[in-house]
Amino acid sequence: MGEGVLHGSAGERKGYTVIATVGFSPYGSRPGGSGCLPVWIKMYMRLRSLVISLYNALFARVVEKLFFHQLVTKTNNFGKSNWLGNPIWQNTFDLWIAQETIHDVKPSLIIECGTNRGGSAYFYAQLFDLMGTDGRVVSVDIEKLHELSHPRVTYLIGSSVSDEIAGQIRAMAEAATGPVLVILDSDHSEAHVAKELEIYAPMTTVGSYCLVQDGIIDELFMFRKGRPGPLPALEKYLARHPEFEIDHERCKRFLITHHPKGWLKRVQ
Ligand SMILES: C[S@@+](CC[C@H](N)C(=O)[O-])C[C@H]1O[C@@H](n2cnc3c(N)ncnc32)[C@H](O)[C@@H]1O
């Protein structure tokens, strides 16, 4: 799998040979470096580096966008995915990053705006089961669309920005004995996300994250009807709140994501 990978040094981390990384020399670590190589091999390696640099500069982003467009179309925007038989409306790549983040942070409480058919809250709760921690999930939606239940999950019905719901969730966040992680996945309009950020981002504990989902609405042409979406809301919020920073590595790890700039880390 490492061979032919064009981006970065992930393969090196795993110990494989990433032969196509720009400027990488398979002979570089030998005594004498590439200086003793035949001229035609040096020329070949330079030409290959040039081709890869050109590809990255001119085409890589376009290829990523085209692939993302195809993927969203083919999967009905991930609308038919299941977690252990329960519908979960998430990009699979993003779900993996969520899993890693939950393992890193080990939240006492996950606040989820946007339950839908319940699969994501169930997934987070079962990660807590697997980790053996005391984590709980509170998930809110304006309507009940599922019959799921899990001892770690509190389901609330109402608008995430209503005083009543915000008050109930704030009380749970204040009672949490460890990290609080926030996931905004309800109404993705700029106005609504801006309100949710004002209410819920401050509940994020230092070192944890507020995930603003579906900024892709503002980037992928096929979602243009949903604009303005989460991206302007989060950018305006960040401009006024230096206590949050975008964790770009989490956002960009798999190249395509529904949540560009979405992983906001609370740093102070
Ligand atoms: C994208 S879906 C959530 C998907 C879910 N998190 C999952 O991964 O399966 C968005 C949900 O937000 C809900 N929603 C819309 N406006 C809302 C509001 N004001 N408050 C709470 N939930 C809302 C919708 O009813 C819908 O079920």
The ligand as a Tripos MOL2 file, in Angstrom:
@<TRIPOS>MOLECULE
LIG
   27    29     1     0     0
SMALL
NO_CHARGES

@<TRIPOS>ATOM
      1 C1        -27.1950   15.5380    9.6810 C.3       1 LIG1
      2 S1        -28.4760   15.0170   10.7040 S.3       1 LIG1
      3 C2        -27.5990   14.3550   12.0830 C.3       1 LIG1
      4 C3        -26.9170   13.0710   11.7460 C.3       1 LIG1
      5 C4        -26.4720   12.2580   12.9260 C.3       1 LIG1
      6 N1        -25.5900   13.0050   13.7970 N.3       1 LIG1
      7 C5        -25.7760   11.0170   12.4270 C.2       1 LIG1
      8 O1        -24.5530   11.0500   12.3120 O.co2     1 LIG1
      9 O2        -26.4250   10.0360   12.1140 O.co2     1 LIG1
     10 C6        -29.1240   16.5170   11.2720 C.3       1 LIG1
     11 C7        -30.2420   16.4150   12.2960 C.3       1 LIG1
     12 O3        -30.3520   17.6830   12.9140 O.3       1 LIG1
     13 C8        -31.7020   17.8510   13.2800 C.3       1 LIG1
     14 N2        -31.9680   19.2830   13.5210 N.ar      1 LIG1
     15 C9        -32.2850   20.2560   12.6240 C.ar      1 LIG1
     16 N3        -32.4730   21.4270   13.2480 N.ar      1 LIG1
     17 C10       -32.2580   21.2100   14.5660 C.ar      1 LIG1
     18 C11       -32.3090   22.0180   15.7260 C.ar      1 LIG1
     19 N4        -32.6440   23.3180   15.6610 N.pl3     1 LIG1
     20 N5        -32.0130   21.4580   16.9130 N.ar      1 LIG1
     21 C12       -31.6750   20.1530   17.0060 C.ar      1 LIG1
     22 N6        -31.6310   19.3370   15.9480 N.ar      1 LIG1
     23 C13       -31.9290   19.8410   14.7440 C.ar      1 LIG1
     24 C14       -32.4840   17.2560   12.1240 C.3       1 LIG1
     25 O4        -33.7760   16.8770   12.5520 O.3       1 LIG1
     26 C15       -31.5990   16.0870   11.7370 C.3       1 LIG1
     27 O5        -32.0710   14.8810   12.2820 O.3       1 LIG1
@<TRIPOS>BOND
     1     1     2 1
     2     2     3 1
     3     2    10 1
     4     3     4 1
     5     4     5 1
     6     5     6 1
     7     5     7 1
     8     7     8 2
     9     7     9 1
    10    10    11 1
    11    11    12 1
    12    11    26 1
    13    12    13 1
    14    13    14 1
    15    13    24 1
    16    14    15 ar
    17    14    23 ar
    18    15    16 ar
    19    16    17 ar
    20    17    18 ar
    21    17    23 ar
    22    18    19 1
    23    18    20 ar
    24    20    21 ar
    25    21    22 ar
    26    22    23 ar
    27    24    25 1
    28    24    26 1
    29    26    27 1
@<TRIPOS>SUBSTRUCTURE
     1 LIG1         1 GROUP 0 **** ****
